[in-house]
Amino acid sequence: MHADRTNRFGLALFGLVVLVIGAAAMCASVGVFGHTFAHHTLFANQVSRYVGHHGGWVWPAAAGVSLVIAVVALRWILALLVSTDRAGDIPVPVATSDGTTILQPAAITGALAREISTYHGVDRAHGRIIGDGGAPEIVLEVTAKPASDLHALYQRIEAEALAHARQALDKDGLPIKLDLDVARRAS
């Protein structure tokens, strides 16, 4: 399960439920469901009367629903904390038939970040590799200084650092996502 996708779906669903409840409450308050319903107090209504008369099974059912919600929330938290889309070790083909060279993702992203950090106008750089080790994708986050020439910086990153990464992994079509941002303050 991809934690970001799950997070967006869960928050969108929760937001939709809260929006519907809020819209229904606003409609009720202006009399859309009838004039008498608009003037009822919150607890002097048929629902609370029903719960009072059928409390023998309503409260255990409410506890069961609460338990299900708690389990779903726990699963959601675990998905956010434990799941990862980071790649494992990356096999690099070698010219001989003696074996395969294994490259750890931190080695390539560390080298990329160090190289890009030395470029003029870069405040900081960070990278990670996601996907499968056999078909990795590099995600780079580069923050430029406010006075930087972003076009020139982008061209240099693409022509030098990203070309080096593709060459090191022997993957000309290696997908690389570059997020280029500008620092809020000069450092």
Residue pairs with C-beta under 8 A, 6 or more apart in sequence:
1 79
1 83
2 83
2 85
3 79
3 80
3 83
3 85
6 76
6 79
7 76
7 79
7 80
10 76
27 33
28 37
28 38
29 38
30 38
31 37
31 38
50 58
51 58
85 130
85 131
86 105
86 128
86 129
86 130
87 105
87 129
87 130
87 131
87 132
87 133
87 136
87 137
88 105
88 132
88 133
89 102
89 103
89 104
89 105
89 133
90 102
90 103
90 104
90 105
90 108
90 129
90 133
90 134
90 136
90 169
91 100
91 101
91 102
91 103
91 133
91 134
92 100
92 101
92 102
92 103
92 168
92 169
92 170
93 100
93 101
93 170
94 100
94 101
103 168
103 169
105 128
105 129
105 133
105 136
108 127
108 129
108 138
108 165
108 168
108 169
109 126
109 127
109 128
109 129
109 138
110 127
111 164
111 165
111 168
112 125
112 127
112 138
112 140
112 161
112 162
112 164
112 165
113 125
113 126
113 127
113 140
115 160
115 161
115 164
116 122
116 125
116 140
116 142
116 157
116 161
117 124
117 125
119 153
119 156
119 157
119 161
120 148
120 153
121 144
121 145
121 147
121 148
121 149
121 152
121 153
122 142
122 143
122 144
122 145
122 148
122 153
123 143
123 144
123 145
123 183
123 187
124 142
124 143
125 140
125 141
125 142
125 143
126 140
126 141
126 142
127 138
127 139
127 140
127 141
128 138
128 139
129 136
129 137
129 138
129 139
130 136
130 137
130 139
131 137
136 169
136 174
137 174
137 175
137 176
137 177
138 162
138 165
138 174
138 175
138 176
138 177
139 176
139 177
139 179
140 157
140 176
140 177
140 178
140 179
141 179
141 181
142 153
142 157
142 178
142 179
142 180
142 181
143 181
143 182
143 183
144 150
144 153
144 180
144 181
144 182
144 183
145 182
145 183
145 186
145 187
146 182
146 183
146 184
146 185
146 186
147 186
148 182
150 180
150 182
153 180
154 178
154 180
157 178
157 180
158 178
162 176
162 178
165 174
165 176
166 172
166 173
166 174
166 176
